[in-house]
Amino acid sequence: MAALTLKKHPVTRAAHYLYLLPFLPALQPLLVNYRMVDMIIYLAGIVLVLFLVIYGNHRPLMRVEPDRVCLYLHYRHNAEYHPFSGMIEYKRLSASRITLFSKNQNPVILNMKKKDVEKLISRLEEKNIHATETEK
């Protein structure tokens, strides 16, 4: 079975571009007191932030491999691995939100597209991991 790669929610990916907002008020004093060195530093900052946002948006949120789920969360530097043998259950919070429960790790709440949540749930059901009892 091939690995399933799921992206971040589109609203989350669009919201990452808000990191460019601090550059807008900085442009006015830069244009009033124009110096080439300041403009180069300003443009380098914009290019760096754009690169980081685009790179972060291209990284997957998760990869579902044959034996585990790899999560690439935005608040972690390294991937978080949840083997299927250690997963207890999942809970669907809404059409686009799901919580994964594992034995040795904290519960993880994921926001994804509705279609991606359906794909993940079908893969979890294949691996015999079911929803919480309160949801059934």
N, C-alpha and C positions, 0 to 999 in steps of 0.2 A: 504494500500500500504506500502510495506517495505521500510526502509531507504536505500538509495543508497550511498555507500561509495566509494570515488574516491581517488586514491593515487597521490603523486607528480610525475612530469615527470621523467622518468628514468635517463635522463642526469643530472637533478638537484640532484637526489639521489646519483648518482655516484660522482658528483662534491663535495659533502660533505666530501668525504674521503681526499680531499686536505688539510683539517685541520691537517692531520698527517705529512705534509711536514716539518714544523718547527722542528720536532723531528729528522730528518735525519742529519742536520749539527751539532746538539747537541750531536750526538753519538760519533763522532771522539774525541773531547776533553775528553769525559767521559771514553773512552777506554784507552787513553794515561795516564790519572791520575785516575786510578780506585780506587774507594772507595765504599764499600757496601752501605752506606747510600745514596750516590748520585745515584747509580744504582736503589735503591728502589724508590726514588723520581721520577726518569726518567720513570720507568716502571709503577708507579702509574699514572703518567700523560698520558701515552699512553693508559692505560686501561680506564681512565676517558674519554678521547676524543673518543675512540672507542665506549664506552657505549653511550655517548651523540649522536654520529653520527648514531649508529644503532637504538637507541630510536627515534630520529628525523625522520629517514627514515621509521619507522614502523607506525608513526602517520599518520592518513589520511590527505589529503589536504582539503577535504570537505565531509560533510555528507548531503545528501538531504533527509530531513524528510518530512512527509506529509504536514506540514504547514510552513516550513522554510528551509533555506540553512545555515548550520553551516560551517564557514571557519576557518581552523586551519593554519593560515599564519605563516611563519617562523620568521617574524619580530614583532609578537604580542605574549604576554604572555597568553592571554585569547582568547577563540574562539570569532569570530565575527559572529553575527546572522543577517541574512537578511530574514525577513518574506516575503512570496510570496505576501501578500497584499501590501507591501511597495516597491516591485520591479517594476520598470518602464519598462525596456527593457534590451536587451543584444546586443552586437555587436561582431560578429565573425571576429577576426583580421587575422587569418590564420587557417590552418588545425588543429593546436594544441594550439591556443591561443584564448581566449574569454574574453570580458569585461562585467561585470555585473553592471548595473546602478540601484541604490536604491534611494528612496526619501530622507531619513535622513542620508545617508552615502556617502562617497566618492566612485567613481567608482573603481572597483577591477579588475585588469588584472590577469588572471590565465593561467598558462602553464601546459597543461596536454597531455596525449596521445590522438591521433586523435579519437580513439574509445571512450574514456571517454568524450571528448567534444561532440560527437554525442549523448551519453547517457544523458548528462546534457541538451543539446538543446531539446531533445525529452521530457524530464521531464518538462522543462520550457514551452514548447508549450502545454503540457497537462494542465498546470496551467494558460494558456491564457496569457503568457508573450512572446511577439514577438520580432523579431530582429528590429534594428533601420530602419527607413524609407529609409535612403541612401543605405542600403544594399539590399533592396527588388527589 
